[in-house]
Every structure is written in structure tokens, then in C-alpha cells.
């Protein structure tokens, strides 16, 4: 009977410890920036611009690991449409960003 109780206790402890080892999701912001930079690529527009354009935008990842652009802070429609076209609902690497968490990024477009 003692051996049975000891075996049951050890089994219960193993189940408890296995449950606590579940990993929580984490985000890797620098890796997310690299992924977004690759997805944006080079800016191909017909308009010339003289100065560097800095644009802040907010985005999040949905449950399908797709980047969803929520807000773009610029009045220039060319830059805004380029950013949305290149990023909105595009797949991002799994495990880089936590789904449902709001992220803020800054993009700089420099003239050639």
C-alpha cells in the first residue's frame, strides 16, 4: 500500500511539473523590425521627394500570423498606400510577435 501511495504521489508531481513547463508567448521586436523591413522592400513611386519622410504606424498580428496595419500617421497618400499595400495581411514569421498585441513602428523613406 505504501508503494502504491508513493507511486501515485510521484505521478501526481510529474503531472504538476509538466503543466508548469508550458512556454508563454514572447515577442522579438528586433526580429519583427527586420521582417517588416524585408517586406517593405524598396520604395517604387513615380513622385520625387526631397527630404526624408518619417512615418509612424501601428500594427498587430492576428491569429493567422498576418500583420494587420491599424493606423498610419502621414498625410502623404503615396507613402500611406505603399505601406499598407506591402504590409497589410501579409504573413509574418511565427513566434516573432504576439497575436493581439499592439506594436508601433517607425519607417524612414529617404530620397536617392
C-alpha positions as CSV (number, residue, x, y, z in Angstrom):
1,X,0.0,0.0,0.0
2,X,2.9,2.4,0.8
3,X,4.4,1.7,-2.6
4,X,1.1,2.4,-4.3
5,X,0.7,5.8,-2.5
6,X,4.4,6.7,-3.2
7,X,3.9,5.9,-6.9
8,X,0.7,7.9,-7.0
9,X,2.4,10.9,-5.3
10,X,5.3,10.8,-7.8
11,X,2.9,10.5,-10.7
12,X,1.0,13.5,-9.4
13,X,4.1,15.6,-9.0
14,X,5.3,14.7,-12.6
15,X,1.9,15.9,-14.0
16,X,2.1,19.1,-12.0
17,X,5.7,19.9,-13.1
18,X,4.9,19.1,-16.7
19,X,2.0,21.5,-16.6
20,X,4.2,24.4,-15.3
21,X,6.8,24.0,-18.1
22,X,4.4,25.3,-20.8
23,X,6.0,28.2,-22.6
24,X,4.4,31.6,-22.7
25,X,4.4,33.5,-26.0
26,X,7.1,36.1,-26.3
27,X,7.9,38.8,-28.9
28,X,11.2,39.5,-30.6
29,X,10.9,43.2,-31.6
30,X,14.2,43.4,-33.4
31,X,13.4,40.4,-35.5
32,X,10.0,41.9,-36.2
33,X,11.6,45.1,-37.5
34,X,13.9,43.0,-39.8
35,X,10.9,41.1,-41.2
36,X,8.9,44.3,-41.8
37,X,11.9,45.9,-43.5
38,X,12.2,42.9,-45.8
39,X,8.5,43.0,-46.6
40,X,8.6,46.7,-47.4
41,X,11.5,46.4,-49.8
42,X,12.4,49.5,-51.8
43,X,10.0,52.3,-52.5
44,X,8.9,52.4,-56.1
45,X,6.9,55.5,-56.7
46,X,6.8,58.0,-59.6
47,X,6.8,61.0,-57.3
48,X,10.1,62.7,-56.3
49,X,10.6,63.8,-52.8
50,X,13.4,65.9,-51.5
51,X,13.6,65.2,-47.8
52,X,13.5,62.1,-45.6
53,X,9.9,61.1,-44.8
54,X,9.4,59.6,-41.3
55,X,6.2,57.7,-40.8
56,X,5.0,56.0,-37.6
57,X,2.4,53.2,-37.9
58,X,0.8,50.8,-35.6
59,X,0.1,47.2,-36.3
60,X,-0.8,43.9,-34.7
61,X,-0.7,40.2,-35.7
62,X,-3.9,38.2,-36.0
63,X,-4.3,34.5,-35.1
64,X,-3.2,33.5,-38.6
65,X,0.2,35.3,-38.2
66,X,-0.8,38.0,-40.6
67,X,0.3,41.6,-40.0
68,X,-2.6,44.0,-39.8
69,X,-1.8,47.7,-40.2
70,X,-4.2,49.6,-38.0
71,X,-3.0,53.2,-38.3
72,X,-0.5,55.1,-40.5
73,X,0.4,58.6,-39.3
74,X,1.1,60.5,-42.5
75,X,-0.9,62.9,-44.8
76,X,1.0,61.7,-47.9
77,X,-1.3,59.2,-49.6
78,X,1.5,57.7,-51.7
79,X,3.6,56.6,-48.7
80,X,0.5,55.5,-46.9
81,X,-0.8,53.3,-49.7
82,X,2.7,51.9,-50.3
83,X,3.0,50.9,-46.7
84,X,-0.5,49.4,-46.5
85,X,-0.1,47.5,-49.8
86,X,3.2,46.0,-48.8
87,X,2.4,45.0,-45.2
88,X,-1.4,44.6,-44.6
89,X,-2.4,41.0,-44.2
90,X,1.0,39.6,-45.1
91,X,2.3,36.6,-43.3
92,X,5.0,37.3,-40.7
93,X,7.4,34.7,-39.2
94,X,5.8,32.6,-36.5
95,X,6.7,33.5,-32.9
96,X,8.1,36.9,-33.7
97,X,5.1,38.9,-32.5
98,X,2.3,38.0,-30.0
99,X,-1.1,37.9,-31.6
100,X,-3.4,40.6,-30.4
101,X,-0.7,42.8,-29.0
102,X,-0.4,46.4,-30.4
103,X,3.0,47.3,-31.9
104,X,4.3,50.7,-33.0
105,X,7.0,51.1,-35.7
106,X,8.8,53.9,-37.4
107,X,9.7,53.8,-41.1
108,X,12.0,56.3,-42.9
109,X,11.8,56.8,-46.6
110,X,15.0,58.5,-47.9
111,X,15.4,60.1,-51.3
112,X,18.0,58.7,-53.6
